[in-house]
Amino acid sequence: MPLVHFFETSVGRTTERRIVLVTVHCEGVDGWGECTAGERPFYSEESTDTAWYVLRECLAPAFIGLELDSGRDAARRMPAVRGHRMAKAALENAVWDAEAQVKQVPLWKLVGGNRKEVPAGVSIGIQDSHEQLLEQIEAEVAAGYQRIKVKVKPGWDVEVLAKIRAQFPEIMLSCDADSSYTLDHAEHLKQFDQYRLLMLEQPLWSDEIYLHSLLQYELSTSLCLDESILSARHALAAIELKACRILNVKLGRVGGFSEAIRIHDVSLAAEIPALCGGMLESGIGRSHNVALSTLNGFSLPGDVSASARYWKEDIIEPEVTVAPWGTIVVSDSVGRGYTIKEDLIERLTVRKETFRG
Ligand code: MG
């Protein structure tokens, strides 16, 4: 699926997505899940092709003919594969999606959500020029988004933040470094404090928690951890170490709804606000993010935005839209709340494999 506008972070530029989707057929319904792994292993160790391999060789065969009570049960019954959480999440979330349909309840209720509307935020990548970035922010603010997050890296940071604040003094503004700094940048990062940021996301190494606590101690800006939180255990460690004041939860990164809910529960108990992160999902992953965002602890606007920001045509209908007041109104219909455009998916499909019992 070609993106309507390239998305660039400190690790590179994405212009189109090649996405693994998983469908589970059970009790007369089809549950869908999306693997959020990138085309190349730049965000994490996983990629589209490693996910394909793990699903095909390890996960899917183990689920043929399996009797499951719930999506939660699916997480417990995964084969003993280490890591590969995005591949696991695609399968687990498909089971949750099916469970909601079998039980005739909205997915957001099944995962324990309450919110009828979720606050929408937007993440804007690194652009070719400052002017281009400011124009994009202007458009997103006009579209109603409650929070703007910009990507930063050494050389694209303080000057950019200063220009944004000069033009938009009051917006809720975050930034995300995608692990592009080290502790040697601590003095430099202190300059971020003057821009009244909601947070600085994952400034240091993608597998680091402890050193973030040293940096957090130095900064008044709240840190948010993304890449380095893979489980509820990591979330607890980060909270106890005071390594962050906000948590970014991504369904794929943590292995699916079960672990995401566990992380949510840890953060809620510790009064650490959470936000639902985004991974350039198609409508399937996007609809699952909407469901997750209805949980009480997701009190901050996340990265869940309208389909049209990313795709000329999304693979669900209706597409995810953002109301002029900056929220996504949650559907009360059964399941994920959005219909799958199977014909479109078929047209976009380049490889497919079916496992039967
Ligand atoms: Mg991030």
Boltz pocket constraint, residues with backbone or C-beta under 6 A from the ligand:
constraints:
  - pocket:
      binder: B
      contacts: [[A, 176], [A, 178], [A, 201], [A, 202], [A, 226], [A, 227], [A, 248], [A, 277]]
      max_distance: 6.0
